[in-house]
Structures are given as structure tokens and as C-alpha cells.
Amino acid sequence: MTSAVDTAVGLYRTVRLIRRFEERAIELVRSGDIVGGIHPYLGQEAVAAGVCAALGADDLVTGTHRGHGHVLAKGADPARMMAELTGRVTGLNKGRGGSMHAADFGVGILGANAIVGAAGAIAAGAAWARQRLGTPAVAATFFGDGAVNEGMLLEAFNLAALWRVPVVFVCENNGYATTMRVEEAVAGSIIGRAEAFGIPASVVDGQDAEAVLSATSAAVARAQAGEGPSFLECRTQRFDAHHTFEHKVRLRYRTDEELAAIRSRDPVDIQGARLDDPVRARVDEEVESVLAAAVAFALESPFPDPVTALDHLYASGLTPRPGSDV
Ligand SMILES: Cc1ncc(C[n+]2csc(CCOP(=O)(O)OP(=O)(O)O)c2C)c(N)n1
């Protein structure tokens, strides 16, 4: 069954796909097939689903260390993404990028990015370049509340506003940067940062994929009309650990009561409740078979040959500097 990604069914399919992808990935962390762990996107699925449903195939995204949802929602193949996480040659980036660096230029994914706050500048630069090349595209960039005090992101706001770059800045405010509460780290307000540069900013219910889609569609229309950037603060919840290492070390920065409250508004259930039960069951079944195939594809794929370890590190065709031995 296929439905347009911006319909109720399409949005549900995306949030469900991300949810089950992350749950299967956590199993693979536990079995040792994903080395080094992941930053699970559980609880935040509606943000990626709603934002990417408002974008066209030619539009661009940049994401974060918690980036699997962004990549899947923009249309990357779940099997090649799972192969990437397990370090296989069939992965999106030949198994070299892993969880925090997945990219797929073919569907406009310029890359997840482990440097907090860095992806915003890449998105603004890419959208600006496309404008200059005469092939304009809107770029959406995701970042956490932990990024809003990073200088690089504030510089990106400034130039994007000044040059009317078609970019949508999406803050996923999940209340924490690792174990640091947003109230302990952020002076003033989050949207106030964008407003200081004259960028229209709004607070959005990040647990509701339809609310995110509607806010993003308005921002995309504004960008396409040449009016420049917009900023969305999507209030969301991280249901699981900052990183899967927490499953072992049990950092106690959230009480059981707080966790129960955090999990009480589940984006999968919120979107699922908008469908008839048989439709929801059919989507669930379809997602299970996509993921069973993805895990099998990943685990059956070969690892890169160790002799190729230095491949893809440097751009080819560079002319050596005179006098250099290389
Ligand atoms: C520039 C930079 N500083 C610090 C880190 C270490 N670090 C990785 S994730 C993280 C927390 C990020 O929090 P937030 O931006 O709110 O995103 P979330 O993890 O909540 O999705 C930090 C400090 C980093 N990767 N990059």
C-alpha cells in the first residue's frame, strides 16, 4: 500500500516506520551488530515525519546525531540505512558513515551531523548555493535545544535572514541536551533567538505530525515565495536514552514519574488514532515486513574489505602541491 506522505495514512506510515526502525536498531545494538550504539529518535518521530512531508523530492535536509528519523522521513531506503548502521558495504555510505553521518544526496539528504549546531550552516549554505545556481530548493535543518547557543547556528540565522535564503530551521526541543535541562542552559526564549534576526518563529506541537506538517508547509511556501527563512520550535519528547550507553549506566536525571509523563503523548498513537483500525493494522503489517527485509539485507551484506580502509577519505583528482611527495 502506498499513500502520499502528507496524508493521514502517509504520516502514520512514516512515524510508525521510524518507531519500529529505532526499536529494531536498539535490538541490533544489544546483539552487537551495531557497534558503538545510537541516539534513539523514539518519541520525536512526528517532527521528522511532518517536516519532510512538506518538502518536495528535490528539497534538502540536514540532520543531527539523533538523525535516523530525518533520513527515513526524507525517503532513504530503510534497508540501506540499516546496512549503514551495521557497517556493511551496501550501506548508504558504504558502511563508513554509520549512525551519525548518514547521507543520501539522491533524495536530498546532505547528511546527519554529529557536531551540535553545525548542520544549520550547511543547510543555509546549500540552499543559498542552489538559489545562486538557478535551481532553487528549500532546505530544512533539524537541531536540538542544545544547539541554540552555538555561535555557528546563530551566524547561519544571520546570513539566512540577510540574504533571504529558503531555509526552514527546525528546533527539536526535547527538554534536554544529554542530561542538561533546557531551563538550566537557555537564557531568554528559543524562538527569541530567531526573532532577533527578523526570522518569523513559532512554537509547534512536535508530538502531532499534522501540526508539524501544517507549520512546515507555511514555512516552505514562504521560502518558495522568496521571503526567506522561518523557524519552528517543535516541542517534543525523547522517550528513551540520550544514547544507548545509558541502557547500561542508568543515568538518573529523569524520575519514573517524569518519564511516564513524557511518554503519555505518543506521536505514533496520536497519528494512529486518526485512522480506521484495519487501515492502521495494514500499515503496521507493511512496516514490519519492510523492516524484516531491512534487517535481513543488512545482516546478510558483506563488511568492507579492510584493505579499502583508506578509500573515500580524500577527494580524488587533486593535484599534489609542487614539492610534495604525495
Ligand atoms: C559542538 C559540540 N559540542 C558538544 C558535543 C557533544 N554532544 C553530543 S550530543 C550533545 C547534546 C545535544 O543536545 P541537543 O542539541 O538538545 O540534542 P538532543 O541530543 O537532545 O537530540 C552534546 C553536548 C558535540 N557533539 N558537538
The ligand as an SDF file (V2000), in Angstrom:
LIG
                    3D

 26 27  0  0  0  0  0  0  0  0999 V2000
   29.8300   21.2490   19.1800 C   0  0  0  0  0  0  0  0  0  0  0  0
   29.5350   20.0440   20.0270 C   0  0  0  0  0  0  0  0  0  0  0  0
   29.5460   20.1550   21.3820 N   0  0  0  0  0  0  0  0  0  0  0  0
   29.2850   19.0880   22.1600 C   0  0  0  0  0  0  0  0  0  0  0  0
   29.0070   17.8750   21.5970 C   0  0  0  0  0  0  0  0  0  0  0  0
   28.6960   16.6580   22.4650 C   0  0  0  0  0  0  0  0  0  0  0  0
   27.2390   16.3750   22.4090 N   0  0  0  0  0  0  0  0  0  0  0  0
   26.7470   15.4240   21.6130 C   0  0  0  0  0  0  0  0  0  0  0  0
   25.0700   15.3370   21.6860 S   0  0  0  0  0  0  0  0  0  0  0  0
   25.0040   16.6000   22.7970 C   0  0  0  0  0  0  0  0  0  0  0  0
   23.6880   17.0840   23.3380 C   0  0  0  0  0  0  0  0  0  0  0  0
   22.8820   17.7070   22.2680 C   0  0  0  0  0  0  0  0  0  0  0  0
   21.6340   18.0940   22.7770 O   0  0  0  0  0  0  0  0  0  0  0  0
   20.5230   18.6340   21.8270 P   0  0  0  0  0  0  0  0  0  0  0  0
   21.1240   19.5440   20.8150 O   0  0  0  0  0  0  0  0  0  0  0  0
   19.4330   19.1930   22.6680 O   0  0  0  0  0  0  0  0  0  0  0  0
   20.0310   17.3550   21.0310 O   0  0  0  0  0  0  0  0  0  0  0  0
   19.4030   16.0030   21.6120 P   0  0  0  0  0  0  0  0  0  0  0  0
   20.5530   15.1220   21.9880 O   0  0  0  0  0  0  0  0  0  0  0  0
   18.5230   16.3460   22.7440 O   0  0  0  0  0  0  0  0  0  0  0  0
   18.6590   15.4320   20.4460 O   0  0  0  0  0  0  0  0  0  0  0  0
   26.2740   17.0620   23.1010 C   0  0  0  0  0  0  0  0  0  0  0  0
   26.5610   18.1650   24.0470 C   0  0  0  0  0  0  0  0  0  0  0  0
   29.0140   17.7840   20.1850 C   0  0  0  0  0  0  0  0  0  0  0  0
   28.7400   16.6320   19.5590 N   0  0  0  0  0  0  0  0  0  0  0  0
   29.2470   18.8800   19.4320 N   0  0  0  0  0  0  0  0  0  0  0  0
  1  2  1  0
  2  3  1  0
  2 26  2  0
  3  4  2  0
  4  5  1  0
  5  6  1  0
  5 24  2  0
  6  7  1  0
  7  8  2  0
  7 22  1  0
  8  9  1  0
  9 10  1  0
 10 11  1  0
 10 22  2  0
 11 12  1  0
 12 13  1  0
 13 14  1  0
 14 15  2  0
 14 16  1  0
 14 17  1  0
 17 18  1  0
 18 19  2  0
 18 20  1  0
 18 21  1  0
 22 23  1  0
 24 25  1  0
 24 26  1  0
M  CHG  1   7   1
M  END
$$$$
